[in-house]
Amino acid sequence: MSFLTRTVAALSISRTLARPLFRQLSQVSTDPQNVSPPERQLPEHAVISTFDLFSIGVGPSSSHTVGPMRAANIFITDLKELDLLHKVRTVKINLYGSLAATGSDPETIDTGTIPSRYAGILQNKTLFLGGHHRISYDMDRDMLWRWDQVLKTHPNGMRFSCFDKNGDLLATNEYFSVGGGFVVNEKTKVDENLFYKGVDKKKVHGARLHQTHSLAEPETAIPTPGEDQQDHVSAEHDEHPPYPFDSGNSLLALTKKHNMTIAQIVHDNEKHFGYTDEDIQNKILRIWQVMDDCIRTGVSTSETTLPGRLGLRRRAPMLYRRLMRGFYPGVSAPLNENPQIGSGSGWSTEAIGGPQQSDSSASGDRGSNARARTRGSETSASFGSGRVEDRLEDSDLDLDNAETGPTRRGNARARAVRRAPGAPRVTGSFDHAILPMPPRRTVIPAMDFLSCYAIAVNEVNASGGRIVTSPTNGAAGVIPAVLKYIIEFVSDDPEKSVQTFLLTASAIGMLFKRGSTISAAEGGCQAEVGVACSMASAGFAACMGASPETVLQAAEIGIEHNLGLTCDPIDGLVQVPCIERNSLGAVKAVTAAQLSMASDGVYSVTLDEAIEAMRVTAADMSVKYKETSLSGLATTVRIPLTVPAC
């Protein structure tokens, strides 16, 4: 019997035969509380590619879906390259933690085929490795959930083993999904960014092979047989990006020294990874297109509930119709004539002045509703269609004197809406010194739109749709929601705003990835929604023209008020509280940016100090609150725990 592991060093892809990667039981703690984290080894600098941090995948979890999919894909590629795939007759998968795995590429898989493919695997008990090699696979028999064991490197560990027709072991390897779709391998000492997409060294730019972000010690660069010596020397010469930074302070110093914005620093570092200006622009706009399409899907879907036993009702379509502004064909009302916002191309430069008009309308809403209900008249609570000005049916609200075209259209629609049958029900006793408050609804445009967009994205994520890790799937709604709001209500140059926002946000994400974690399994929800909020805060401030110092202050406020946030999903699903938490994260991100810009450079806590505080908090946090569904809401809400669907 032969045993195989694949050793891929950070600077080498030579393949070697080695002992199997089995661990002795004594090496593994059966008590999750007593798991000792590996010794902390900081990378030389924080710079990674923006397009590693923002990657296109599928829901519902970057750690539990995207990462295992990539690990499985890497394992299959290894078997192909070593001419072993055709010998495989069965595969055993050990999952440590609440992981699920498959072997497709998360960026290219057709999300619409996932349910049928999954059902086919269960029914036929067969699996196609690499899309063509058919093997026998019984999930109940061949996928082992090792809840009692936690591997030392990272909580999200998995082991793939394959066997031939005689039952002899052909190959085995362990992988760790460390958040955001990144995959590492302790034994092979491979850089996570190399393993992320660079399975084949020939397809990876040399600069990426010199990043030292692995959990293990980096190795010395050794050219492999057949490697182009000139490429190797060139890669050695360009070992570092032009503007390496390892902290917020060093990033701020670079911006001052070179008179550059944070987005410009990150943009020029991307060129070090082999991208041209056009490549960077196209890739950023592609990321935004997927984000925008995700919002579009979320607000326009005809599905009413999310997958899973919770039977959670989708809210994004209803919320969007209440905030109808006509950005998506098929959702808008016939009277709405606002321009459609494109996705990555055909940018509209027409400003949309919704929030300014909405403020006065909201005030009118409150005042007119109060007057109407004080008189006891009937008032509809419908938010069914139209602009914010059109929410009311109260005849006392005089919109006829408004001068704008959209408002005139709103008047026509408001007059056309039918009154609700019956007066609103008031809760409370009228025979009391404190009279009950009459029912009313208020409109706060920024908050309402941010919430709607974030919920839309996370409902798509929860249903296994196409998503962008931002920086993870569980927190994928925060950044798209804030960026969408900027494009629709603030920016007069959407393309520039998209690039500035995402490049700035990615710099903050890099700092968190180096200095702390973006994995809920390591740090709870502060590592996901908290980091996303911080990234979005920085991106918003940058798009407002704030100084780099103010941008970093916005990022600090964004994470400071998410410290200690736990990850306790009910029934193991990325639904409750995850979806609403993204909504609040988006609102908090804009608030943090506004506070930083109003502070005039006065602050007490730096971003670096906040990142370190998050790391310490994560280390002190009980494993019960780290994506395990062992405490918090996951236990107080009376739903029996099952194998998590994430």
Number of C-alpha atoms within 10 A of each C-alpha: 5 11 14 20 21 21 18 21 22 28 27 20 21 13 16 11 11 12 11 17 17 10 9 7 9 7 11 15 16 16 10 17 10 10 18 12 13 11 9 10 13 16 18 14 19 25 26 26 21 23 15 19 23 25 24 23 30 29 29 28 29 34 31 25 24 32 30 29 25 27 32 23 21 23 25 18 17 19 21 13 11 11 10 15 21 14 15 23 19 20 23 18 21 19 24 22 23 22 23 24 21 18 19 21 19 25 16 11 13 13 17 11 9 14 10 10 12 12 11 13 16 15 10 11 14 16 24 13 21 18 9 9 13 15 17 16 20 18 16 10 9 15 17 15 18 15 13 12 20 23 22 16 21 24 27 27 26 27 19 19 21 22 17 17 10 7 11 14 19 21 24 22 20 24 26 24 29 26 28 32 31 27 29 28 23 19 18 17 18 28 30 25 23 28 22 18 18 17 20 14 18 11 9 15 17 22 20 24 26 22 24 25 25 22 23 21 16 18 15 11 15 14 16 14 10 6 14 12 12 9 13 18 13 13 19 16 10 14 16 19 20 14 17 18 21 18 22 25 14 13 25 19 15 18 19 13 9 10 11 13 22 28 22 16 22 26 23 17 21 23 16 20 19 15 16 14 12 9 13 20 17 14 16 21 19 16 23 23 17 19 27 23 17 25 27 22 20 27 26 19 14 10 10 13 14 18 15 17 11 14 10 14 12 20 16 27 22 16 20 25 21 19 23 23 22 23 17 18 12 9 18 20 17 11 14 18 14 15 16 15 20 15 18 20 12 10 15 16 15 13 14 16 11 18 16 11 15 20 16 13 23 21 14 19 25 16 13 20 27 16 15 16 18 10 9 12 14 17 22 20 18 16 21 17 25 26 27 26 25 28 28 28 25 21 12 13 18 11 18 11 9 11 9 10 10 18 20 17 17 24 23 14 20 21 14 10 16 10 15 13 9 10 14 17 8 11 11 12 10 10 8 8 7 9 11 13 11 15 14 14 14 13 19 15 20 17 17 16 22 30 27 26 31 32 32 30 35 33 32 27 30 26 18 22 22 26 34 31 30 30 32 32 32 32 35 32 41 38 34 26 28 27 27 23 20 22 23 20 16 19 21 17 14 22 22 13 21 24 23 23 27 28 28 31 33 29 28 28 28 25 24 26 25 21 22 23 26 28 30 28 27 26 30 30 29 30 33 31 35 30 36 34 35 38 34 37 38 36 37 32 28 27 21 18 13 19 17 23 21 24 31 31 29 35 35 30 26 32 29 23 16 21 22 21 22 25 31 27 26 27 27 22 24 28 25 17 15 23 25 17 22 30 27 18 32 34 23 25 31 26 18 28 30 16 16 27 20 11 13 9 12 11 12 6 12 18 26 18 14 20 26 14 17 27 21 13 18 27 15 11 17 16 24 19 26 26 27 23 23 19 20 15 18 25 16 9 11 10 12 9 13 10 12 19 19 24
